[in-house]
Structures are given as C-alpha cells and as structure tokens.
C-alpha cells in the first residue's frame, strides 16, 4: 500500500484555507478549486504558495 502524500507544498487543504483567509470566500474557493484541478498525475507539483 502507498503512503498518503501530496505533491504540492502547501497541501491542497492548507492552500484552500490560506486562499480563503487571504482573498475571501469566493476568490479563495475558486483558487482552491483550480489548485485541486491541477493536482493530477501529469503535474509536477512542488512549492506553490497562495499569491
């Protein structure tokens, strides 16, 4: 069995919380959705902070 891991830092859930705190509920939620859509087997991952 594989260990759970996230290819992004911060993790998607941490990113979502930070985005909502920084940009508000609507824009932060849209940023979180876009981040989740980018998390797939074809993405590189890496450090991707909330801007």
MDTraj code that builds the backbone (N, CA, C; nanometers):
import mdtraj as md
import numpy as np

residues = "UNK UNK UNK UNK UNK UNK UNK UNK UNK UNK UNK UNK UNK UNK UNK UNK UNK UNK UNK UNK UNK UNK UNK UNK UNK UNK UNK UNK UNK UNK UNK UNK UNK UNK UNK UNK UNK UNK UNK UNK UNK UNK UNK UNK UNK UNK UNK UNK UNK UNK UNK".split()
xyz = np.array([
    [0.0842, -0.1170, 0.0000],
    [0.0000, 0.0000, 0.0000],
    [0.0893, 0.1240, 0.0000],
    [0.0473, 0.2274, -0.0709],
    [0.1238, 0.3509, -0.0798],
    [0.0915, 0.4433, 0.0368],
    [0.1929, 0.5136, 0.0813],
    [0.1728, 0.6119, 0.1880],
    [0.1048, 0.7355, 0.1294],
    [0.0116, 0.7950, 0.2032],
    [-0.0538, 0.9152, 0.1511],
    [0.0458, 1.0312, 0.1454],
    [0.0472, 1.0998, 0.0345],
    [0.1357, 1.2147, 0.0220],
    [0.0761, 1.3123, -0.0779],
    [0.1193, 1.4332, -0.0692],
    [0.0731, 1.5376, -0.1596],
    [0.1935, 1.5869, -0.2382],
    [0.1763, 1.6077, -0.3668],
    [0.2885, 1.6520, -0.4494],
    [0.3106, 1.8021, -0.4413],
    [0.2183, 1.8738, -0.3778],
    [0.2316, 2.0185, -0.3619],
    [0.2623, 2.0556, -0.2186],
    [0.3288, 2.1675, -0.2011],
    [0.3510, 2.2297, -0.0705],
    [0.3091, 2.3739, -0.0827],
    [0.2208, 2.4266, -0.0040],
    [0.1426, 2.3584, 0.0981],
    [0.0448, 2.2598, 0.0351],
    [-0.0064, 2.1689, 0.1170],
    [-0.1024, 2.0710, 0.0662],
    [-0.2260, 2.1441, 0.0149],
    [-0.3095, 2.0746, -0.0601],
    [-0.4288, 2.1379, -0.1172],
    [-0.5223, 2.1918, -0.0091],
    [-0.5379, 2.1197, 0.1000],
    [-0.6262, 2.1681, 0.2065],
    [-0.5665, 2.2905, 0.2755],
    [-0.4351, 2.2911, 0.2979],
    [-0.3697, 2.4088, 0.3561],
    [-0.3798, 2.5273, 0.2608],
    [-0.3608, 2.5008, 0.1326],
    [-0.3707, 2.6050, 0.0304],
    [-0.5105, 2.6660, 0.0306],
    [-0.6126, 2.5813, 0.0377],
    [-0.7509, 2.6299, 0.0378],
    [-0.7770, 2.7207, 0.1576],
    [-0.7334, 2.6795, 0.2752],
    [-0.7524, 2.7622, 0.3948],
    [-0.6806, 2.8963, 0.3810],
    [-0.5582, 2.8942, 0.3341],
    [-0.4811, 3.0173, 0.3184],
    [-0.5439, 3.1090, 0.2131],
    [-0.5925, 3.0501, 0.1034],
    [-0.6536, 3.1297, -0.0033],
    [-0.7807, 3.1984, 0.0452],
    [-0.8638, 3.1271, 0.1204],
    [-0.9871, 3.1864, 0.1728],
    [-0.9546, 3.2952, 0.2747],
    [-0.8561, 3.2709, 0.3606],
    [-0.8171, 3.3721, 0.4591],
    [-0.7626, 3.4979, 0.3919],
    [-0.6858, 3.4811, 0.2859],
    [-0.6202, 3.5947, 0.2208],
    [-0.7116, 3.6677, 0.1225],
    [-0.7945, 3.5928, 0.0473],
    [-0.8710, 3.6519, -0.0625],
    [-1.0221, 3.6495, -0.0426],
    [-1.0699, 3.5936, 0.0675],
    [-1.2138, 3.5867, 0.0902],
    [-1.2729, 3.4575, 0.0365],
    [-1.4009, 3.4362, 0.0683],
    [-1.4654, 3.3082, 0.0387],
    [-1.4775, 3.2786, -0.1106],
    [-1.5176, 3.3764, -0.1900],
    [-1.5432, 3.3488, -0.3323],
    [-1.4130, 3.3272, -0.4088],
    [-1.3247, 3.4262, -0.4061],
    [-1.1989, 3.4124, -0.4808],
    [-1.1131, 3.3000, -0.4233],
    [-1.1085, 3.2887, -0.2902],
    [-1.0307, 3.1823, -0.2274],
    [-1.0801, 3.0441, -0.2663],
    [-1.2121, 3.0282, -0.2731],
    [-1.2692, 2.8992, -0.3141],
    [-1.2362, 2.8676, -0.4590],
    [-1.2436, 2.9683, -0.5452],
    [-1.2088, 2.9463, -0.6861],
    [-1.0617, 2.9092, -0.7016],
    [-0.9757, 2.9745, -0.6243],
    [-0.8331, 2.9408, -0.6275],
    [-0.8103, 2.7975, -0.5797],
    [-0.8827, 2.7568, -0.4752],
    [-0.8690, 2.6207, -0.4227],
    [-0.9169, 2.5177, -0.5247],
    [-1.0275, 2.5472, -0.5916],
    [-1.0789, 2.4549, -0.6942],
    [-0.9773, 2.4407, -0.8072],
    [-0.9201, 2.5534, -0.8515],
    [-0.8199, 2.5490, -0.9582],
    [-0.6980, 2.4673, -0.9159],
    [-0.6585, 2.4812, -0.7910],
    [-0.5447, 2.4049, -0.7386],
    [-0.5750, 2.2551, -0.7402],
    [-0.6941, 2.2179, -0.6959],
    [-0.7324, 2.0763, -0.6935],
    [-0.7362, 2.0195, -0.8351],
    [-0.7845, 2.0984, -0.9303],
    [-0.7875, 2.0524, -1.0693],
    [-0.6470, 2.0325, -1.1261],
    [-0.5510, 2.1103, -1.0775],
    [-0.4117, 2.0959, -1.1238],
    [-0.3419, 1.9761, -1.0614],
    [-0.3972, 1.9218, -0.9552],
    [-0.3349, 1.8088, -0.8865],
    [-0.3744, 1.6796, -0.9581],
    [-0.2902, 1.6353, -1.0466],
    [-0.3168, 1.5144, -1.1242],
    [-0.1844, 1.4451, -1.1544],
    [-0.1893, 1.3256, -1.2089],
    [-0.0654, 1.2508, -1.2345],
    [0.0305, 1.3192, -1.3326],
    [-0.0190, 1.4162, -1.4102],
    [0.0646, 1.4806, -1.5111],
    [0.1294, 1.6098, -1.4622],
    [0.0931, 1.6561, -1.3431],
    [0.1511, 1.7805, -1.2915],
    [0.2809, 1.7516, -1.2168],
    [0.3695, 1.8499, -1.2166],
    [0.4979, 1.8350, -1.1482],
    [0.4853, 1.8467, -0.9975],
    [0.3955, 1.9344, -0.9519],
    [0.3853, 1.9599, -0.8085],
    [0.4913, 2.0592, -0.7664],
    [0.5324, 2.0517, -0.6405],
    [0.6345, 2.1417, -0.5888],
    [0.5760, 2.2500, -0.5004],
    [0.6552, 2.3542, -0.4781],
    [0.6149, 2.4641, -0.3916],
    [0.5237, 2.5582, -0.4696],
    [0.4024, 2.5789, -0.4194],
    [0.3023, 2.6617, -0.4867],
    [0.2244, 2.7402, -0.3816],
    [0.2810, 2.8516, -0.3335],
    [0.2145, 2.9272, -0.2276],
    [0.0959, 3.0077, -0.2803],
    [0.0099, 3.0504, -0.1901],
    [-0.1003, 3.1399, -0.2248],
    [-0.0400, 3.2755, -0.2572],
    [-0.0793, 3.3311, -0.3699],
    [-0.0256, 3.4625, -0.4103],
    [-0.1303, 3.5689, -0.3951],
])
top = md.Topology()
chain = top.add_chain()
for i, resn in enumerate(residues, 1):
    res = top.add_residue(resn, chain, resSeq=i)
    for name in ("N", "CA", "C"):
        top.add_atom(name, md.element.get_by_symbol(name[0]), res)
traj = md.Trajectory(xyz[None], top)
